[in-house]
Amino acid sequence: MSKSLPRRRDVVVSLAATACGTLTAAEGEAQTYSESEMFDKASGYFGKGAEGLAKVLEKVFKEQGRPNGYITGEEASAALTIGVRYGEGRLTMKSGGSAKVYWAGPSIGIDAGANASKVFTLVYHLPKTSSIYQRFPGVDGSLYWVGGVGVNYQHKDGITLAPIRLGVGLRAGASIGYLHYRPKKSLLPI
């Protein structure tokens, strides 16, 4: 009889922790992606030519931890002091959810040029797929580049996005702006 009491207590504690929103390490890992999973998916998406991908992913995992989702997509941007960026892709959640996502946004700064990129975005603390549909402020120019692969962070309401870009073109400078993620394509970057 005394052997069943600790089991019941463990079940009650586990249920209480789940109800309060806290997860054990194993439960947290089951709902997030490992660094090796993300490397496999990102390198499969980018293909050959993403030499610095492992170092960039290592940096992001060290700073942000394990993501619970990712976006694969493509984007184009251009700027001459005032810039604009458009993209589209697919959000995939570790929990099994998936959604089409479009993004666009303006920027302003000391920035000139144009580029087209493949984008692999690590998504952190996204409670559900529809929570992606909002504006995320960000700074370009504070990018971390290794072997042609760059990353920056966008934060809002406890959600962090880490877009990793690999592309062609020439764009130099620094700018501030935001990206508005939407369920439907829009030509307006605001």
Sequence and secondary structure as in RCSB ss.txt:
>XXXX:A:sequence
MSKSLPRRRDVVVSLAATACGTLTAAEGEAQTYSESEMFDKASGYFGKGAEGLAKVLEKVFKEQGRPNGYITGEE
ASAALTIGVRYGEGRLTMKSGGSAKVYWAGPSIGIDAGANASKVFTLVYHLPKTSSIYQRFPGVDGSLYWVGGVG
VNYQHKDGITLAPIRLGVGLRAGASIGYLHYRPKKSLLPI
>XXXX:A:secstr
 TTHHHHHHHHHHHHHHHHHT   HHHHHHTS  HHHHHHHHHHHH TT TTHHHHHHHHHHHH   SEEEEEEE
EEEEEEEEEEEEEEEEEETTS EEEEEEEEEEEEEEEEEEEEEEEEEEES  SGGGG SEEEEEES  EEETTEE
E  EEETTEEEEEEEEEEEEEEEEEEEEEEEESS  S   
